[in-house]
Amino acid sequence: MAHTVNTGEKPGKGEYSCTKCGFDVTLGDRDKMPPCPNCHNTSFTKV
Ligand SMILES: [Zn+2]
């Protein structure tokens, strides 16, 4: 099971995939994880 990243965390640079709809969010070094832009889910896994 992959590590889960939640909205509001700063997991670091990389791509994260919504656990609900699979939407990919790309974050920079100091970006905070937003809610999913597609379905407003709050948990993601690193791609
Ligand atoms: Zn989603």
PDB file of the backbone (N, CA, C, O) and the ligand in Angstrom, with CONECT records:
HET     ZN  A 101       1
ATOM      1  N   MET A   1       0.847  -1.196   0.000  1.00  0.00           N
ATOM      2  CA  MET A   1       0.000   0.000   0.000  1.00  0.00           C
ATOM      3  C   MET A   1       0.880   1.242   0.000  1.00  0.00           C
ATOM      4  O   MET A   1       1.793   1.364   0.817  1.00  0.00           O
ATOM      5  N   ALA A   2       0.605   2.154  -0.911  1.00  0.00           N
ATOM      6  CA  ALA A   2       1.420   3.366  -1.032  1.00  0.00           C
ATOM      7  C   ALA A   2       1.111   4.346   0.098  1.00  0.00           C
ATOM      8  O   ALA A   2       0.021   4.349   0.672  1.00  0.00           O
ATOM      9  N   HIS A   3       2.097   5.168   0.392  1.00  0.00           N
ATOM     10  CA  HIS A   3       1.921   6.222   1.387  1.00  0.00           C
ATOM     11  C   HIS A   3       0.850   7.209   0.921  1.00  0.00           C
ATOM     12  O   HIS A   3       0.844   7.629  -0.236  1.00  0.00           O
ATOM     13  N   THR A   4      -0.041   7.570   1.816  1.00  0.00           N
ATOM     14  CA  THR A   4      -1.105   8.503   1.471  1.00  0.00           C
ATOM     15  C   THR A   4      -0.739   9.924   1.875  1.00  0.00           C
ATOM     16  O   THR A   4      -0.219  10.155   2.967  1.00  0.00           O
ATOM     17  N   VAL A   5      -1.012  10.861   0.998  1.00  0.00           N
ATOM     18  CA  VAL A   5      -0.791  12.282   1.261  1.00  0.00           C
ATOM     19  C   VAL A   5      -2.150  12.963   1.353  1.00  0.00           C
ATOM     20  O   VAL A   5      -3.013  12.768   0.497  1.00  0.00           O
ATOM     21  N   ASN A   6      -2.331  13.761   2.394  1.00  0.00           N
ATOM     22  CA  ASN A   6      -3.611  14.439   2.580  1.00  0.00           C
ATOM     23  C   ASN A   6      -3.549  15.920   2.220  1.00  0.00           C
ATOM     24  O   ASN A   6      -2.482  16.532   2.263  1.00  0.00           O
ATOM     25  N   THR A   7      -4.683  16.482   1.870  1.00  0.00           N
ATOM     26  CA  THR A   7      -4.798  17.908   1.598  1.00  0.00           C
ATOM     27  C   THR A   7      -4.265  18.710   2.791  1.00  0.00           C
ATOM     28  O   THR A   7      -4.580  18.418   3.945  1.00  0.00           O
ATOM     29  N   GLY A   8      -3.437  19.741   2.482  1.00  0.00           N
ATOM     30  CA  GLY A   8      -2.862  20.570   3.537  1.00  0.00           C
ATOM     31  C   GLY A   8      -1.432  20.191   3.868  1.00  0.00           C
ATOM     32  O   GLY A   8      -0.708  20.988   4.465  1.00  0.00           O
ATOM     33  N   GLU A   9      -1.008  18.988   3.493  1.00  0.00           N
ATOM     34  CA  GLU A   9       0.376  18.572   3.718  1.00  0.00           C
ATOM     35  C   GLU A   9       1.277  19.145   2.627  1.00  0.00           C
ATOM     36  O   GLU A   9       0.810  19.542   1.559  1.00  0.00           O
ATOM     37  N   LYS A  10       2.591  19.180   2.919  1.00  0.00           N
ATOM     38  CA  LYS A  10       3.576  19.604   1.921  1.00  0.00           C
ATOM     39  C   LYS A  10       4.518  18.438   1.672  1.00  0.00           C
ATOM     40  O   LYS A  10       5.603  18.361   2.249  1.00  0.00           O
ATOM     41  N   PRO A  11       4.088  17.536   0.808  1.00  0.00           N
ATOM     42  CA  PRO A  11       4.831  16.278   0.608  1.00  0.00           C
ATOM     43  C   PRO A  11       6.084  16.422  -0.247  1.00  0.00           C
ATOM     44  O   PRO A  11       6.852  15.470  -0.383  1.00  0.00           O
ATOM     45  N   GLY A  12       6.299  17.611  -0.828  1.00  0.00           N
ATOM     46  CA  GLY A  12       7.475  17.805  -1.675  1.00  0.00           C
ATOM     47  C   GLY A  12       7.141  17.693  -3.145  1.00  0.00           C
ATOM     48  O   GLY A  12       6.015  17.400  -3.547  1.00  0.00           O
ATOM     49  N   LYS A  13       8.189  17.945  -3.939  1.00  0.00           N
ATOM     50  CA  LYS A  13       8.025  17.982  -5.385  1.00  0.00           C
ATOM     51  C   LYS A  13       7.621  16.621  -5.952  1.00  0.00           C
ATOM     52  O   LYS A  13       8.151  15.585  -5.550  1.00  0.00           O
ATOM     53  N   GLY A  14       6.682  16.641  -6.883  1.00  0.00           N
ATOM     54  CA  GLY A  14       6.325  15.389  -7.527  1.00  0.00           C
ATOM     55  C   GLY A  14       4.896  15.373  -8.011  1.00  0.00           C
ATOM     56  O   GLY A  14       4.172  16.364  -7.916  1.00  0.00           O
ATOM     57  N   GLU A  15       4.508  14.227  -8.533  1.00  0.00           N
ATOM     58  CA  GLU A  15       3.150  14.059  -9.009  1.00  0.00           C
ATOM     59  C   GLU A  15       2.382  13.157  -8.056  1.00  0.00           C
ATOM     60  O   GLU A  15       2.890  12.145  -7.573  1.00  0.00           O
ATOM     61  N   TYR A  16       1.154  13.552  -7.805  1.00  0.00           N
ATOM     62  CA  TYR A  16       0.303  12.820  -6.882  1.00  0.00           C
ATOM     63  C   TYR A  16      -1.025  12.535  -7.547  1.00  0.00           C
ATOM     64  O   TYR A  16      -1.556  13.357  -8.294  1.00  0.00           O
ATOM     65  N   SER A  17      -1.547  11.365  -7.267  1.00  0.00           N
ATOM     66  CA  SER A  17      -2.767  10.928  -7.916  1.00  0.00           C
ATOM     67  C   SER A  17      -3.899  10.833  -6.896  1.00  0.00           C
ATOM     68  O   SER A  17      -3.737  10.232  -5.834  1.00  0.00           O
ATOM     69  N   CYS A  18      -5.032  11.423  -7.220  1.00  0.00           N
ATOM     70  CA  CYS A  18      -6.222  11.365  -6.358  1.00  0.00           C
ATOM     71  C   CYS A  18      -6.636   9.903  -6.165  1.00  0.00           C
ATOM     72  O   CYS A  18      -6.715   9.140  -7.128  1.00  0.00           O
ATOM     73  N   THR A  19      -6.899   9.525  -4.911  1.00  0.00           N
ATOM     74  CA  THR A  19      -7.266   8.128  -4.636  1.00  0.00           C
ATOM     75  C   THR A  19      -8.690   7.815  -5.093  1.00  0.00           C
ATOM     76  O   THR A  19      -9.062   6.649  -5.228  1.00  0.00           O
ATOM     77  N   LYS A  20      -9.475   8.847  -5.329  1.00  0.00           N
ATOM     78  CA  LYS A  20     -10.874   8.643  -5.680  1.00  0.00           C
ATOM     79  C   LYS A  20     -11.086   8.616  -7.198  1.00  0.00           C
ATOM     80  O   LYS A  20     -11.710   7.698  -7.730  1.00  0.00           O
ATOM     81  N   CYS A  21     -10.549   9.652  -7.897  1.00  0.00           N
ATOM     82  CA  CYS A  21     -10.834   9.754  -9.329  1.00  0.00           C
ATOM     83  C   CYS A  21      -9.600   9.578 -10.207  1.00  0.00           C
ATOM     84  O   CYS A  21      -9.717   9.468 -11.428  1.00  0.00           O
ATOM     85  N   GLY A  22      -8.411   9.551  -9.588  1.00  0.00           N
ATOM     86  CA  GLY A  22      -7.199   9.336 -10.359  1.00  0.00           C
ATOM     87  C   GLY A  22      -6.617  10.585 -11.007  1.00  0.00           C
ATOM     88  O   GLY A  22      -5.666  10.493 -11.783  1.00  0.00           O
ATOM     89  N   PHE A  23      -7.178  11.752 -10.698  1.00  0.00           N
ATOM     90  CA  PHE A  23      -6.671  13.012 -11.243  1.00  0.00           C
ATOM     91  C   PHE A  23      -5.240  13.241 -10.754  1.00  0.00           C
ATOM     92  O   PHE A  23      -4.954  13.047  -9.572  1.00  0.00           O
ATOM     93  N   ASP A  24      -4.336  13.652 -11.652  1.00  0.00           N
ATOM     94  CA  ASP A  24      -2.947  13.894 -11.271  1.00  0.00           C
ATOM     95  C   ASP A  24      -2.713  15.353 -10.914  1.00  0.00           C
ATOM     96  O   ASP A  24      -3.067  16.256 -11.673  1.00  0.00           O
ATOM     97  N   VAL A  25      -2.110  15.573  -9.748  1.00  0.00           N
ATOM     98  CA  VAL A  25      -1.744  16.920  -9.303  1.00  0.00           C
ATOM     99  C   VAL A  25      -0.226  16.987  -9.233  1.00  0.00           C
ATOM    100  O   VAL A  25       0.412  16.111  -8.648  1.00  0.00           O
ATOM    101  N   THR A  26       0.359  18.034  -9.833  1.00  0.00           N
ATOM    102  CA  THR A  26       1.807  18.209  -9.775  1.00  0.00           C
ATOM    103  C   THR A  26       2.142  19.309  -8.769  1.00  0.00           C
ATOM    104  O   THR A  26       1.624  20.422  -8.855  1.00  0.00           O
ATOM    105  N   LEU A  27       3.009  18.984  -7.818  1.00  0.00           N
ATOM    106  CA  LEU A  27       3.398  19.954  -6.797  1.00  0.00           C
ATOM    107  C   LEU A  27       4.870  20.302  -6.904  1.00  0.00           C
ATOM    108  O   LEU A  27       5.690  19.477  -7.305  1.00  0.00           O
ATOM    109  N   GLY A  28       5.200  21.552  -6.534  1.00  0.00           N
ATOM    110  CA  GLY A  28       6.590  21.981  -6.411  1.00  0.00           C
ATOM    111  C   GLY A  28       7.087  21.706  -4.995  1.00  0.00           C
ATOM    112  O   GLY A  28       6.346  21.190  -4.158  1.00  0.00           O
ATOM    113  N   ASP A  29       8.341  22.052  -4.734  1.00  0.00           N
ATOM    114  CA  ASP A  29       8.987  21.784  -3.440  1.00  0.00           C
ATOM    115  C   ASP A  29       8.189  22.246  -2.224  1.00  0.00           C
ATOM    116  O   ASP A  29       8.081  21.530  -1.229  1.00  0.00           O
ATOM    117  N   ARG A  30       7.629  23.462  -2.321  1.00  0.00           N
ATOM    118  CA  ARG A  30       6.967  24.029  -1.144  1.00  0.00           C
ATOM    119  C   ARG A  30       5.471  24.219  -1.331  1.00  0.00           C
ATOM    120  O   ARG A  30       4.836  24.964  -0.585  1.00  0.00           O
ATOM    121  N   ASP A  31       4.906  23.539  -2.333  1.00  0.00           N
ATOM    122  CA  ASP A  31       3.459  23.642  -2.551  1.00  0.00           C
ATOM    123  C   ASP A  31       2.700  22.808  -1.533  1.00  0.00           C
ATOM    124  O   ASP A  31       3.135  21.732  -1.123  1.00  0.00           O
ATOM    125  N   LYS A  32       1.562  23.337  -1.142  1.00  0.00           N
ATOM    126  CA  LYS A  32       0.676  22.602  -0.246  1.00  0.00           C
ATOM    127  C   LYS A  32      -0.322  21.822  -1.094  1.00  0.00           C
ATOM    128  O   LYS A  32      -0.815  22.322  -2.105  1.00  0.00           O
ATOM    129  N   MET A  33      -0.614  20.600  -0.674  1.00  0.00           N
ATOM    130  CA  MET A  33      -1.578  19.782  -1.412  1.00  0.00           C
ATOM    131  C   MET A  33      -2.974  20.405  -1.329  1.00  0.00           C
ATOM    132  O   MET A  33      -3.501  20.619  -0.237  1.00  0.00           O
ATOM    133  N   PRO A  34      -3.564  20.694  -2.488  1.00  0.00           N
ATOM    134  CA  PRO A  34      -4.937  21.232  -2.497  1.00  0.00           C
ATOM    135  C   PRO A  34      -5.935  20.083  -2.452  1.00  0.00           C
ATOM    136  O   PRO A  34      -5.548  18.921  -2.568  1.00  0.00           O
ATOM    137  N   PRO A  35      -7.221  20.400  -2.285  1.00  0.00           N
ATOM    138  CA  PRO A  35      -8.220  19.364  -2.511  1.00  0.00           C
ATOM    139  C   PRO A  35      -8.175  18.998  -3.992  1.00  0.00           C
ATOM    140  O   PRO A  35      -7.732  19.807  -4.808  1.00  0.00           O
ATOM    141  N   CYS A  36      -8.613  17.826  -4.347  1.00  0.00           N
ATOM    142  CA  CYS A  36      -8.624  17.439  -5.754  1.00  0.00           C
ATOM    143  C   CYS A  36      -9.440  18.444  -6.574  1.00  0.00           C
ATOM    144  O   CYS A  36     -10.598  18.710  -6.250  1.00  0.00           O
ATOM    145  N   PRO A  37      -8.839  19.008  -7.642  1.00  0.00           N
ATOM    146  CA  PRO A  37      -9.553  19.978  -8.483  1.00  0.00           C
ATOM    147  C   PRO A  37     -10.739  19.356  -9.215  1.00  0.00           C
ATOM    148  O   PRO A  37     -11.638  20.064  -9.670  1.00  0.00           O
ATOM    149  N   ASN A  38     -10.734  18.068  -9.322  1.00  0.00           N
ATOM    150  CA  ASN A  38     -11.774  17.371 -10.068  1.00  0.00           C
ATOM    151  C   ASN A  38     -12.934  16.903  -9.191  1.00  0.00           C
ATOM    152  O   ASN A  38     -14.095  17.067  -9.567  1.00  0.00           O
ATOM    153  N   CYS A  39     -12.633  16.320  -8.022  1.00  0.00           N
ATOM    154  CA  CYS A  39     -13.712  15.733  -7.202  1.00  0.00           C
ATOM    155  C   CYS A  39     -13.691  16.167  -5.734  1.00  0.00           C
ATOM    156  O   CYS A  39     -14.536  15.733  -4.951  1.00  0.00           O
ATOM    157  N   HIS A  40     -12.723  17.029  -5.351  1.00  0.00           N
ATOM    158  CA  HIS A  40     -12.621  17.566  -3.997  1.00  0.00           C
ATOM    159  C   HIS A  40     -12.275  16.529  -2.945  1.00  0.00           C
ATOM    160  O   HIS A  40     -12.471  16.756  -1.752  1.00  0.00           O
ATOM    161  N   ASN A  41     -11.765  15.399  -3.384  1.00  0.00           N
ATOM    162  CA  ASN A  41     -11.245  14.402  -2.447  1.00  0.00           C
ATOM    163  C   ASN A  41     -10.001  14.976  -1.758  1.00  0.00           C
ATOM    164  O   ASN A  41      -9.362  15.880  -2.296  1.00  0.00           O
ATOM    165  N   THR A  42      -9.654  14.461  -0.578  1.00  0.00           N
ATOM    166  CA  THR A  42      -8.520  15.016   0.165  1.00  0.00           C
ATOM    167  C   THR A  42      -7.397  14.022   0.393  1.00  0.00           C
ATOM    168  O   THR A  42      -6.513  14.282   1.209  1.00  0.00           O
ATOM    169  N   SER A  43      -7.403  12.895  -0.301  1.00  0.00           N
ATOM    170  CA  SER A  43      -6.259  11.991  -0.161  1.00  0.00           C
ATOM    171  C   SER A  43      -5.703  11.577  -1.508  1.00  0.00           C
ATOM    172  O   SER A  43      -6.429  11.346  -2.476  1.00  0.00           O
ATOM    173  N   PHE A  44      -4.364  11.493  -1.527  1.00  0.00           N
ATOM    174  CA  PHE A  44      -3.607  11.261  -2.758  1.00  0.00           C
ATOM    175  C   PHE A  44      -2.502  10.243  -2.493  1.00  0.00           C
ATOM    176  O   PHE A  44      -2.081  10.042  -1.354  1.00  0.00           O
ATOM    177  N   THR A  45      -2.053   9.617  -3.547  1.00  0.00           N
ATOM    178  CA  THR A  45      -0.853   8.783  -3.435  1.00  0.00           C
ATOM    179  C   THR A  45       0.185   9.303  -4.424  1.00  0.00           C
ATOM    180  O   THR A  45      -0.155   9.864  -5.466  1.00  0.00           O
ATOM    181  N   LYS A  46       1.461   9.106  -4.076  1.00  0.00           N
ATOM    182  CA  LYS A  46       2.522   9.565  -4.966  1.00  0.00           C
ATOM    183  C   LYS A  46       2.536   8.699  -6.225  1.00  0.00           C
ATOM    184  O   LYS A  46       2.378   7.480  -6.160  1.00  0.00           O
ATOM    185  N   VAL A  47       2.726   9.350  -7.366  1.00  0.00           N
ATOM    186  CA  VAL A  47       2.767   8.626  -8.639  1.00  0.00           C
ATOM    187  C   VAL A  47       4.167   8.072  -8.854  1.00  0.00           C
ATOM    188  O   VAL A  47       4.426   7.425  -9.869  1.00  0.00           O
TER     189      VAL A  47
HETATM  190 ZN    ZN A 101     -10.258  13.391  -7.443  1.00  0.00          ZN2+
END
